[in-house]
């Protein structure tokens, strides 16, 4: 029911107004002074306020100013009641936060008309607020989708680039380490040729799930870098720790046991990883970390794939300029998940 707060120190006028409101099918709540009006407003949350301008203690103008502060995000219509007809009173009332004026004694017809008008405005405002909220939520969803890979649900390349720039800047300011890991599904073209693209998509989704599982801290980010390429951002992580995380991810992917008859290194889907990390200085940019991790990845591919390598492990020529992956691959080896593997060695 539509609830109306009636605040008036004159008992007779208050009861007369309440009687009119009841005839209109509204629910009145009453206050006999300004302080009581504020207490009842806060407790009852009325839909409309009818308040006398002149009351002992807090007058109606001050009460409405405080009401507007209490409900800054929720508009409640306010009609001032006054026995005076000074135009300056109207101005002060509007400036205090009032929406309309009624002179005493209150006319039932005029009061009903003003309440109807204000309720119409309130209904339109509520509809507008609902639409605004829906638009805001839709924009937030679109914002999330614009930074999410549609196939795997991981962050997309755009999100990766933005987050990496931000994290490198933070690491530089705080003199903290940061690492990047880049990864590639081994012989993925052969997988698609053997099993078809739908199976390839499902493979990427399962790989993404395994990579997401190794990102345990709030700042860690797993992203699909493009095609069958993936990347991890690991804030507050040294290169050594990033390499250990890469080995963990490599094992997690192998543990999926996704059959891959076209692989030349294992019976199951495997991945190659490259890791790079540093404490950024003034000359360190995000692309530098990615480039170093990429060089480590190419070195892992040249070394036979199904391997994790760190940039610091590379020889000077490799670190300076990685060569193309050699076309000749080593013979296939069986993947034994129970056999431990050290960084920089094949899982076999």
N, C-alpha and C positions, 0 to 999 in steps of 0.2 A: 504494500500500500504506500502511496505517496505521503511522505512524512514532512510536516511543516513545523518549524520551531517558531513559537510566538513569544517574543521578549518584550514585556511592557510592565512598568512599575505600577501602572494604574489597574487595579484589580478588575474594575467594572469593564474597562476597555478591553482588557485581556480576555475576559469571559465572553464578551460580545463577539470578538474576532474568532474565538474558538468555536462558538456556536455556528457561525457562518461556515467555517471550514468543515465541521461535521456534516452539515447539510449538503456540502459539495462532495461528500464521500472521502474526505481526506483525513489523515491521522495527525491531530495536533499534539505537540509537546510544549509545555509552557515554562517560562523563566520569568522571575519577577525583578531581576536586576542584571547588570552587565556581567558580573563574575559568574553568576549561575548560568547565564546564557552560554558563556564559553565552555563551562563544564559539560552542559547538556549537549552542545554542538559536538564536542569531542567524543562523547559517549554514544549519542544516538545517531550521529551521521545523518542529519536531515537532508531532504531533497530541496527544501526551500526555507528561507529565513524571512520572517516578518518581524521587524524590530523598531522600537520607539527610538527616536533620536535623543530625546532628553530623558536620562535616567540618572539616579544618584550613583555616586562612585564612578564606574566606567560608563560613559555615555555611549549611545548607539554607534557613533562614528568610530570611536576607538575599538569597540567590540568588533566591528566589521573589518577594520584594519588587521586585527589579530586573527580573525577568521580566515582572511585571505592568506595570511602567513601560514596558518595551520593546514590549509587545503590548497597550496600553491599549484599542485598538479591536478586538482579536481575542482572544477568550477561549480559553485553552488549559488543559485540565484538569490539575490537579496533585495527585498522591498522595504524601504524605510517608511515608518508611520510617524506622522507629525501633525501637530495642531497648528503649526505656523505655515505661512505661505510666502515666506521671504525667498526670493530667487537665489540669494546667496546660499541658503540652506541646501537647495538642490545641487549647486555646484560643489559644495563641500561633501555632500553625500556621494556624488558620483566619483569624486577624487578619492574618497575613503574606500571605494570598492563596491558601492551600491549599484543596482541595476535599474531601479525605478522608485517612485515616490507615491504614497497615498496620504491624503489628508484625513484627519479624524473629524467626525465619526466615519468609520469605514462603510462605504456603500457595498452591499453584497454583490450587486451586478458588476460594479467596476472591479472589485477584488477578484471575482471569478474570471473576468475577461483578462486581467493582468496575469493571473496564474496560468490560464490557458496559453497565453502568448509566451510566457517564460518556459513553460513545459515543452512547447513546440521547439523553442530554441535549444533547450537542453537535450531533447531527443535528437535533433539534428547534430548537435555537438558530439553526442555519444556515438552516433553513426559515423561521423567524420573521424573520431578517435579510433573506432574499430577498424575503419578502412586504412587509416594511417599505420596502425599497428600491424595489420596484415601486409601492407607494403614494406614496412621495415623488416618484418620477418622474411618476406620473399627476397628482399635485397640481401639480407644476411645469408640466406640459403644460396643465392646466386654467387655471392662473394666466396662462400666455401667451395662451391662447385667449380668456380673459375680457378681455384688453386688445388684441385683434386683430379687425379687421373681417373678417367671414367671406367677403365677396365679393372684396375687393381685396387682402387680406393686409396692408394698412397698419395702423397703430395706429388704434384706435377712439376715439370721443369721450371715453370714460372715461380712457384712457391719455393722450390729449392734455391733458385738464384737469389730471391729476396731474403730468405732466412739466412743464407750463407753470408751475404753482405752484412746483415745485421749482426750475426754472431762473430764474424771476424772483427768488426768494429768494437764490439763489447770486449772480446778477448784482448784486443790491442790496448783498450783503455785500462783494463784490469790486470794486464800482464799475466794472462792465463793461457794455457794451451788450448788448441782447437785442432781437430783432425777431420779429414774427409776420406771416405772409402768409396771407390767406384767399383762396379762389378758388372760382369757380362755372363749371360747364360751360354755355356759352351755348346757350339755346333747347333745353334737354335734354328738356323735355316734348314739344316738337315732334319731337325725334329718336325718342323712344319711340313717339309716335303714328305716325310714318312707317315705322319699321323693326321695331317690336315690342320688348317688354321683354327677351327673350333677347339681342337685338343691343345693347340699352341696357346690359345687364350687362357684355357684352364690351367695350363702349366705355369704361365706368367702369374696368374692369380695365386697359385699355391706357393710359388717362389716369393711373391710379395708378402704373403702371410708369414713365411719363415723369416724374412728380413725384418718385418715389423716386430716380431717377437724379440729380437735382439736389441731393440731400442727401448730400454727399460726406464730411462730417466726422462723427466718432462721436456728437457731441451733437445733430446735426441730426435732426429728426423730421418725417416726412410722415404725415398722418392723414386719414382720411375723417371729415369733421365731421358729415355727415348727408346722405342723398340724393345729389345731384350736387355737394355742397359738400365742399371739401377745405381743409386748413390745413397750414402749415409752421411749426415752431418752429426758430428759427435763433439759438442762443446765440453770444455774442461777435461779433455782427453789427450794424452800424449800419443805420439805416433806408435810407440810400442804397445800401448793399450789398445789403440785402434786396430793394429794388426791382430792382436788376440781376439778382438771382437769380430774381425773379418774371418778368422779361422772358425770361430763359433758359428757365424752365419753360413760358412761353407759346409760345416758339418750338418747344420739344420736343414739346408737344401738337400744334401745327399740323403739325409734320413727320411726325406719324403718318399724315396724310392720310386720316383716317376720313371717308368721305363723309357729308355732312349736307345733304340737299336742303331740309330745313325751316328752315335757318338764314337769317337776314336779313343776316348780315355776311360770310359766306364760303361756299365750296363744301364746306369741310371742317369738322370739329369744332374749335371754338376755346374759349378760356376767358378770363374776366375775373379780374383780380387786384387786391387791395388790400394794401398793406404799411404796417406801423407799427413803430417802434422807439424805444428810449430807453435811458438809463442810469437804472434805477429808483431812486427815493428812498423815504423812509419811507411816503409816501402812495400809492405805485404798487402796484396789485394786478394780478393776471393778467387779470381781466375787462376792465380798462381798455385793455390792449393789443389784445385781441380786438375790443373795441368800436371802437377807432380804425381798425384794419385793415378792419373791416366797413364803416365809413363811407367809407373809400377805395374799397372794392369797389363800393359803391352808386354812388359818383361815377363810377367807370369804366363801370358799366352805363348810367348816364344819358348818358354821353358817347358811347355807341355800341357798347359791348362790344368784345371782342377787344382788350382794353386793360389795361395795368398802371398803377396810380396809387399814390402814397404819401400818407399822411395829411398830411405837411407841405406838399404841393402844393395842398391844398384851401383854398378861400376861407373866411374866418371863419364865414359862415352854414352852409356845408357841413360844416365841422369840428364845429360846435356841434350841428347837427341835420340828418341826411341826410333828403331827401325820398324819396317812393316813386318807383320806376322808372317813367318815363313810358311809356304804352302805345304811343305811336307810335315806330316804329323807323326808323333811316335805311335807305336802299335797300341791297341786298346789294352787296358789293364782292368782287372777285377777290382771292384770297390768293396773293401772290407770295413764296415762302419765300426767294428770293435777295435781296430788297429789305431793307436794314437798317432797324431800327426803334429809335427812342429811347424812353426811358421817358415815359409820359404821351401816347403817340401810338398810333394804330391800326396794326396789321400789315396793310398793303395794298400 
